[in-house]
């Protein structure tokens, strides 16, 4: 997959992560989108590096989607922990 495919996958993974983890985010839609793209890259890298599951060249591979969504969920949780308003 090329860089454009990873960006599109990241946008979709960010939307899915936001659906799975609803609530207010400190960064809003733009922050969630950036987290989705970064999560797709990080999830793919972790999957290939430490989980011994190289990312395939196909956009519709389930493991690729799972890695991207998982990376997005992890980054979204970390983002909420680090930047959430503590006065709630």
Residue frames as a rotation matrix with the C-alpha (Angstrom) as fourth column:
UNK 1
0.581 0.814 0.000 0.00
0.814 -0.581 0.000 0.00
0.000 0.000 -1.000 0.00
UNK 2
-0.249 -0.639 0.728 1.16
0.602 -0.691 -0.400 3.50
0.759 0.339 0.557 -0.73
UNK 3
-0.939 -0.201 -0.281 1.20
0.345 -0.571 -0.745 6.49
-0.011 -0.796 0.606 1.55
UNK 4
-0.635 0.767 0.091 -2.18
-0.675 -0.608 0.419 7.72
0.377 0.205 0.903 0.26
UNK 5
0.044 0.642 -0.766 -3.75
-0.016 0.767 0.642 4.36
0.999 -0.016 0.044 1.11
UNK 6
-0.466 -0.277 -0.840 -2.36
0.792 0.292 -0.536 4.55
0.393 -0.916 0.083 4.65
UNK 7
-0.988 0.149 0.041 -3.75
-0.154 -0.917 -0.368 8.07
-0.018 -0.370 0.929 5.07
UNK 8
-0.250 0.951 -0.184 -7.20
-0.674 -0.034 0.738 6.97
0.695 0.309 0.649 3.88
UNK 9
0.014 0.180 -0.984 -7.00
0.419 0.892 0.169 3.89
0.908 -0.415 -0.063 6.10
UNK 10
-0.804 -0.396 -0.443 -5.97
0.564 -0.274 -0.779 6.14
0.187 -0.876 0.444 9.00
UNK 11
-0.772 0.594 0.227 -8.92
-0.583 -0.804 0.119 8.48
0.253 -0.041 0.967 8.45
UNK 12
0.142 0.853 -0.502 -11.32
-0.436 0.509 0.742 5.55
0.888 0.113 0.445 8.47
UNK 13
-0.169 -0.281 -0.945 -9.57
0.640 0.698 -0.321 3.90
0.750 -0.659 0.062 11.43
UNK 14
-0.983 -0.179 0.042 -9.81
0.099 -0.707 -0.700 7.16
0.155 -0.684 0.713 13.38
UNK 15
-0.361 0.926 0.112 -13.54
-0.801 -0.369 0.471 7.35
0.477 0.080 0.875 12.69
UNK 16
0.266 0.424 -0.866 -14.00
0.013 0.897 0.443 3.73
0.964 -0.129 0.234 13.77
UNK 17
-0.570 -0.548 -0.612 -11.92
0.638 0.174 -0.750 4.29
0.518 -0.818 0.251 16.92
UNK 18
-0.904 0.299 0.306 -14.04
-0.395 -0.858 -0.327 7.34
0.165 -0.417 0.894 17.75
UNK 19
0.049 0.959 -0.280 -17.19
-0.662 0.241 0.709 5.25
0.748 0.150 0.647 17.25
UNK 20
0.180 -0.045 -0.983 -15.84
0.402 0.915 0.031 2.50
0.898 -0.400 0.183 19.53
UNK 21
-0.416 -0.395 -0.819 -14.69
0.909 -0.182 -0.374 5.01
-0.001 -0.900 0.435 22.17
UNK 22
0.225 0.587 0.778 -17.32
0.593 -0.716 0.369 7.78
0.773 0.378 -0.509 22.26
UNK 23
0.449 -0.007 -0.893 -17.06
0.809 -0.422 0.410 10.92
-0.380 -0.906 -0.184 24.32
UNK 24
0.989 -0.114 -0.098 -15.52
-0.137 -0.950 -0.280 14.34
-0.061 0.291 -0.955 24.18
UNK 25
0.336 -0.934 0.124 -12.02
0.939 0.323 -0.113 14.60
0.065 0.154 0.986 22.82
UNK 26
0.184 -0.322 -0.929 -9.80
0.443 -0.816 0.371 17.56
-0.878 -0.479 -0.007 23.64
UNK 27
-0.745 -0.618 -0.252 -8.90
0.045 -0.423 0.905 18.05
-0.666 0.663 0.343 19.96
UNK 28
0.151 0.901 -0.407 -12.29
-0.582 -0.252 -0.773 17.56
-0.799 0.354 0.486 18.34
UNK 29
0.915 0.336 0.224 -12.68
-0.020 0.593 -0.805 16.21
-0.403 0.732 0.549 14.82
UNK 30
0.651 -0.730 -0.208 -9.29
-0.543 -0.257 -0.799 17.40
0.530 0.634 -0.564 13.54
UNK 31
-0.148 -0.728 0.669 -7.44
-0.985 0.167 -0.036 15.92
-0.086 -0.665 -0.742 16.50
UNK 32
0.306 0.355 0.883 -9.24
-0.341 0.907 -0.247 12.61
-0.889 -0.225 0.399 16.15
UNK 33
0.992 0.055 -0.112 -8.44
-0.122 0.238 -0.964 12.52
-0.026 0.970 0.243 12.44
UNK 34
0.274 -0.962 -0.019 -4.74
-0.797 -0.216 -0.565 13.15
0.539 0.170 -0.825 13.01
UNK 35
-0.176 -0.270 0.947 -4.74
-0.836 0.549 0.001 10.51
-0.520 -0.791 -0.323 15.75
UNK 36
0.725 0.520 0.452 -6.35
-0.193 0.784 -0.590 8.06
-0.661 0.340 0.669 13.32
UNK 37
0.835 -0.474 -0.279 -3.67
-0.303 0.027 -0.953 8.60
0.459 0.880 -0.121 10.68
UNK 38
-0.110 -0.912 0.395 -0.86
-0.922 -0.054 -0.382 8.37
0.370 -0.407 -0.835 13.23
UNK 39
0.079 0.228 0.970 -2.48
-0.712 0.694 -0.105 5.30
-0.698 -0.683 0.217 14.79
UNK 40
0.966 0.259 -0.021 -2.64
-0.186 0.634 -0.751 3.56
-0.181 0.729 0.660 11.42
UNK 41
0.425 -0.885 -0.193 1.08
-0.495 -0.048 -0.868 4.11
0.758 0.464 -0.458 10.87
UNK 42
-0.325 -0.565 0.759 2.03
-0.941 0.113 -0.319 3.11
0.095 -0.817 -0.568 14.41
UNK 43
0.410 0.564 0.717 -0.30
-0.605 0.757 -0.249 0.10
-0.683 -0.331 0.651 14.43
UNK 44
0.959 -0.089 -0.270 1.14
-0.190 0.506 -0.841 -1.12
0.211 0.858 0.469 11.14
UNK 45
0.098 -0.993 0.069 4.69
-0.659 -0.116 -0.744 -0.62
0.746 0.027 -0.665 12.36
UNK 46
-0.219 -0.118 0.969 4.05
-0.925 0.341 -0.168 -2.45
-0.311 -0.933 -0.184 15.65
UNK 47
0.744 0.579 0.334 2.33
-0.426 0.796 -0.430 -5.29
-0.514 0.177 0.839 13.79
UNK 48
0.825 -0.472 -0.311 5.24
-0.151 0.345 -0.926 -5.72
0.544 0.811 0.214 11.40
UNK 49
-0.030 -0.940 0.339 8.01
-0.672 -0.232 -0.703 -5.16
0.740 -0.248 -0.625 13.93
UNK 50
-0.653 -0.306 0.693 6.95
-0.758 0.269 -0.595 -6.95
-0.004 -0.913 -0.407 17.13
UNK 51
0.164 0.795 0.584 3.94
-0.651 0.532 -0.542 -9.09
-0.741 -0.291 0.605 16.32
UNK 52
-0.739 -0.602 0.302 5.67
-0.160 0.593 0.789 -10.77
-0.654 0.535 -0.535 13.36
UNK 53
0.122 0.796 0.593 2.73
0.764 0.306 -0.568 -10.07
-0.633 0.523 -0.571 11.07
UNK 54
-0.854 -0.498 -0.152 3.92
0.290 -0.696 0.657 -8.03
-0.433 0.517 0.739 8.12
UNK 55
0.016 0.864 -0.504 1.33
-0.220 -0.488 -0.845 -5.73
-0.975 0.125 0.182 6.63
UNK 56
-0.102 0.017 0.995 0.17
0.797 0.599 0.072 -6.95
-0.595 0.801 -0.074 3.25
UNK 57
-0.957 -0.287 -0.035 -0.10
0.187 -0.708 0.681 -4.93
-0.220 0.645 0.732 0.08
UNK 58
-0.461 0.859 0.220 -3.88
0.583 0.106 0.805 -5.22
0.669 0.500 -0.550 0.04
UNK 59
-0.696 0.251 0.673 -6.12
-0.446 -0.886 -0.130 -2.47
0.564 -0.390 0.728 1.39
UNK 60
0.274 0.955 0.114 -8.88
-0.763 0.143 0.631 -4.87
0.586 -0.259 0.767 2.47
UNK 61
-0.306 -0.450 -0.839 -6.74
0.189 0.835 -0.516 -7.19
0.933 -0.317 -0.170 4.63
UNK 62
0.696 0.706 -0.131 -8.34
0.224 -0.040 0.974 -7.72
0.683 -0.707 -0.186 8.05
UNK 63
0.329 -0.654 -0.681 -5.04
0.941 0.166 0.295 -7.71
-0.080 -0.738 0.670 9.94
UNK 64
-0.652 -0.538 0.534 -4.10
0.623 -0.782 -0.028 -4.37
0.433 0.314 0.845 8.39
UNK 65
0.032 0.772 0.635 -7.41
-0.072 -0.632 0.772 -2.87
0.997 -0.071 0.035 9.50
UNK 66
0.776 0.244 -0.582 -7.09
0.498 0.329 0.802 -4.39
0.387 -0.912 0.134 12.98
UNK 67
-0.159 -0.922 -0.352 -3.59
0.987 -0.152 -0.050 -2.94
-0.008 -0.355 0.935 13.37
UNK 68
-0.660 -0.065 0.749 -4.73
0.299 -0.937 0.182 0.51
0.690 0.343 0.638 12.20
UNK 69
0.372 0.874 0.311 -7.81
-0.088 -0.301 0.950 0.57
0.924 -0.381 -0.035 14.43
UNK 70
0.634 -0.200 -0.747 -5.87
0.741 0.433 0.514 -0.80
0.220 -0.879 0.423 17.39
UNK 71
-0.494 -0.870 0.004 -3.17
0.854 -0.485 -0.189 1.84
0.166 -0.090 0.982 16.97
UNK 72
-0.431 0.422 0.798 -5.82
0.009 -0.882 0.471 4.54
0.902 0.211 0.376 16.71
UNK 73
0.668 0.708 -0.231 -7.59
0.193 0.134 0.972 3.33
0.719 -0.693 -0.047 19.85
UNK 74
0.243 -0.666 -0.706 -4.34
0.970 0.189 0.156 3.29
0.029 -0.722 0.691 21.83
UNK 75
-0.749 -0.561 0.353 -3.40
0.575 -0.815 -0.076 6.80
0.330 0.146 0.933 20.70
UNK 76
-0.074 0.809 0.583 -6.92
-0.037 -0.587 0.809 8.09
0.997 0.038 0.074 21.37
UNK 77
0.747 0.302 -0.593 -6.87
0.521 0.288 0.803 6.74
0.413 -0.909 0.057 24.93
UNK 78
-0.155 -0.889 -0.432 -3.38
0.984 -0.178 0.013 8.19
-0.088 -0.423 0.902 25.54
UNK 79
-0.660 -0.043 0.750 -4.48
0.339 -0.908 0.246 11.52
0.671 0.417 0.613 24.08
UNK 80
0.399 0.883 0.248 -7.51
0.036 -0.285 0.958 11.65
0.916 -0.373 -0.146 26.37
UNK 81
0.593 -0.242 -0.768 -5.39
0.798 0.306 0.520 10.75
0.109 -0.921 0.375 29.41
UNK 82
-0.393 -0.909 -0.138 -2.73
0.916 -0.399 0.022 13.35
-0.075 -0.118 0.990 28.67
UNK 83
-0.949 -0.079 0.304 -4.85
0.176 -0.936 0.304 16.26
0.261 0.342 0.903 27.42
UNK 84
-0.036 0.993 -0.109 -8.28
0.712 0.102 0.695 15.85
0.701 -0.053 -0.711 28.99
UNK 85
-0.146 0.104 0.984 -9.67
-0.446 -0.895 0.028 18.63
0.883 -0.434 0.176 31.10
UNK 86
-0.700 -0.251 -0.669 -9.11
0.374 0.669 -0.642 17.52
0.608 -0.700 -0.375 34.69
UNK 87
-0.903 0.369 0.222 -11.92
-0.419 -0.636 -0.648 19.77
-0.097 -0.678 0.729 36.07
UNK 88
-0.245 0.869 -0.431 -14.77
-0.589 0.220 0.778 17.49
0.770 0.444 0.458 34.93
